[in-house]
């Protein structure tokens, strides 16, 4: 038996444990028991959870069985309790008390735990298995990533305190007079709300630095459990607070609609009955409304608040409006603001989507809105408890089934053909399988110089494994010198009528080579593909084609893995490392990424041309790849040109290939190559200065540009929203003609 307790929290006289337990085989089941100091049983709540990372590491595959657990039990301070885990006849007994929990929560302890994890026998066995399967070099690389991760812990509460408005700034906000001071209607459906939490929510609104607001509360609590006594006290003190006692529960949609009917404001703000808002939240909303008068929907970043209301954790720093990410997960969630006039168009909440009623509402609002604006600041604290989807997704399974239906309803309104919406990497993360409108020819363009064996792996993987077969292969021969390369070309052309070789006779220019190959393409779609790639998911072509066939999409990219199953590409962020870089480099495919972004379909500013599908018509419309960028950033530049047409660039995570990384071309290791690289960086900066200076809209300015893992900015090294200093490249910029 193996087990681990990942998270231990004391919350309002209870303990919550998150972890995993496994036996020798995936079929083994662990059982749990909680005891007090006298070995007497303690009642507890237990919910099983998916832990694909554990399954991948210990069983070498992802299984549907649930190896994780969330356990909650009552806790009396000063006493000790024991969790008993039993599996396959073996038992572990783990002690918990305040002293041990406080020690466990410290950053120093977390770092020590990581070091211990790297040194125990379990890690040795896993490492040996990994070595046997992938080799010593891959093991060294993975170990390096593990060691680098030891210092990645940060205290978010401390970071939040350093970035929140000062008392002086809050005082200035209270004195600020805006050109337009809209009435904000805060709509709150209440139901059997604990009095303390309701008070904390109301107090957080009363404390806002912007004061032109009203609260509209509809209480659907059963008779005898209502909140009228508390609400009346607040309403008597402040006439901006209004409430209605419904007398019965109309469901979350019905209760919310009753509160919406009370709203008289210019904008409506949705809030839950037990969460809180920072005092500058409404100020930031009104500031955005004045700076963007056309915006009809506004949302912000958010974090989570523990049950005691004392600790903030798990911040969610979001991208600007990202329609495809929204169909993968309700990333918008809180704080959500909508212009009141828009409600007349979209209507209120729909009871048939209870459990995901806000998801359906957000879809309808964003579909109808002229402008959706994102405020990149935490303006909402989402209280996290055992029965909340903020903490334990599986406790509200019906919510995710309703979410699937909300996504399908969105597609139907948008005229997008989808076969189904299924569970993605976790509950609440969705994977859409689209209907293909036809079986169009896809022209696969592969530049190649020697490396016939690698090219054969690449081509055969598509010919033999791909479930989509209406393909033609255009190999662009680029100054090969080995006889076996040309023998391979002749053999493949003789055997396969859809395999063609065209010859590029000039020097290496990646852009020009691909443009040359595209000139021979007969397909409606082009798939730019490196010769050092290999298909993993047989449905990868359909996955990309499903997105690319949409009128609003110009490009679809794939998830690419190194040979050791770590991520090589999961989308591109402009600004990473200075100009642009891949997200989540080096993360194992079974590890959880930042809010599961590596496994969410979403819009990005760019994807790599190592595996990039695009419409031939779009490719021609922008003049293909820019040949002035012979080596570097030509694919990023192409994506930027396509976006300038108003088309989306979509990352499709279920389109998955190995990428063995640039075997055909050397490194930038000579003075001539370095000079060319620096010149091409300068060209890119000159062509696209706005995104370099203002930041990538599909990233968040609170997150670092120095790493690819979406970590918080190190405030000692980079200010929030500050781009890299790129003055070094100015000397290489070509002169205007």
WOWO-V850327 format. One record per backbone hydrogen bond with DSSP energy under -1.0 kcal/mol. NH is the residue of the N-H (numbers start at 1). CO is the residue of the C=O. If there is no record, write none. Layout:
<<NH CO> <NH CO>>
This chain:
<<2 22> <4 20> <6 18> <7 18> <9 16> <11 14> <15 73> <16 9> <17 71> <18 7> <19 69> <20 4> <21 67> <22 2> <28 25> <31 86> <33 84> <35 82> <36 40> <39 36> <42 34> <45 72> <47 70> <49 68> <55 51> <56 52> <57 53> <58 54> <59 55> <61 55> <68 49> <69 19> <70 47> <71 17> <72 45> <73 15> <75 13> <79 76> <81 96> <82 35> <83 94> <84 33> <85 92> <86 31> <87 90> <90 87> <92 85> <94 83> <96 81> <101 97> <102 98> <103 99> <104 100> <105 101> <110 106> <111 107> <112 108> <113 109> <114 110> <115 111> <116 112> <117 113> <118 114> <120 116> <124 120> <125 121> <126 122> <127 123> <128 124> <129 125> <130 126> <131 127> <132 128> <133 129> <134 130> <135 131> <139 135> <140 136> <141 137> <142 138> <143 139> <144 140> <145 141> <146 142> <147 143> <148 144> <149 145> <150 147> <152 149> <159 155> <160 156> <161 157> <162 158> <163 159> <164 160> <170 166> <171 167> <172 168> <173 169> <174 170> <184 212> <185 267> <186 214> <187 269> <188 216> <190 218> <198 194> <199 195> <200 196> <201 197> <202 198> <203 199> <204 200> <205 201> <206 202> <207 203> <208 205> <209 279> <213 211> <214 184> <215 240> <216 186> <217 242> <218 188> <219 244> <220 190> <225 222> <231 227> <232 228> <233 229> <234 230> <235 231> <236 232> <237 233> <238 234> <241 238> <242 215> <244 217> <246 219> <255 251> <256 252> <257 253> <258 254> <259 255> <260 256> <261 257> <263 260> <266 183> <267 183> <268 338> <269 185> <270 336> <271 187> <276 381> <281 278> <284 280> <285 281> <286 282> <287 283> <288 284> <289 285> <290 286> <291 287> <292 288> <295 292> <296 371> <297 371> <298 337> <299 373> <300 335> <301 377> <302 316> <303 380> <304 313> <305 382> <306 311> <309 306> <313 304> <316 302> <320 697> <326 322> <327 323> <328 325> <329 325> <331 329> <337 298> <338 268> <339 296> <340 266> <342 339> <343 340> <345 342> <346 342> <347 343> <353 350> <354 351> <356 353> <360 356> <361 357> <362 358> <363 359> <364 360> <365 361> <366 362> <367 363> <368 364> <369 365> <373 297> <375 299> <377 375> <379 301> <381 276> <382 303> <384 305> <388 385> <391 388> <392 388> <395 392> <396 393> <399 396> <401 397> <402 398> <403 399> <404 400> <405 401> <406 402> <407 403> <408 404> <409 405> <410 406> <411 407> <412 408> <413 409> <414 410> <416 411> <419 433> <420 433> <422 431> <424 429> <429 426> <430 328> <431 422> <433 420> <435 417> <442 470> <443 525> <444 472> <445 527> <446 474> <448 476> <455 451> <456 452> <457 453> <458 454> <459 455> <460 456> <461 457> <462 458> <463 459> <464 460> <465 461> <467 538> <471 469> <472 442> <473 498> <474 444> <475 500> <476 446> <477 502> <478 448> <486 482> <487 483> <488 484> <489 485> <490 486> <491 487> <492 488> <493 489> <494 490> <495 491> <496 492> <499 496> <500 473> <502 475> <504 477> <510 630> <513 509> <514 510> <515 511> <516 512> <517 513> <518 514> <519 515> <520 517> <521 518> <524 441> <525 441> <526 614> <527 443> <528 612> <529 445> <530 610> <534 658> <536 656> <537 656> <540 537> <543 539> <544 540> <545 541> <546 542> <548 544> <549 545> <550 547> <553 550> <554 648> <555 648> <556 613> <557 650> <559 655> <560 569> <561 657> <562 566> <565 562> <567 587> <568 560> <569 560> <572 606> <573 581> <575 579> <576 573> <577 705> <578 575> <581 573> <583 571> <584 708> <586 567> <587 584> <589 565> <591 588> <596 593> <597 594> <599 596> <600 597> <602 651> <604 649> <612 528> <613 556> <614 526> <615 554> <616 524> <619 615> <620 616> <621 617> <622 618> <623 620> <624 619> <629 626> <637 633> <638 634> <639 635> <640 636> <641 637> <642 638> <643 639> <644 640> <646 643> <647 642> <648 552> <650 555> <651 602> <652 557> <655 652> <657 559> <658 534> <659 561> <660 532> <669 667> <674 670> <675 671> <676 672> <677 673> <678 674> <679 675> <680 676> <681 677> <682 678> <683 679> <684 680> <685 681> <686 682> <687 683> <688 684> <692 688> <693 689> <694 690> <695 691> <699 696> <703 700> <704 711> <713 702> <717 714> <718 714> <721 701> <722 719> <729 726> <730 727> <732 729> <733 730>>
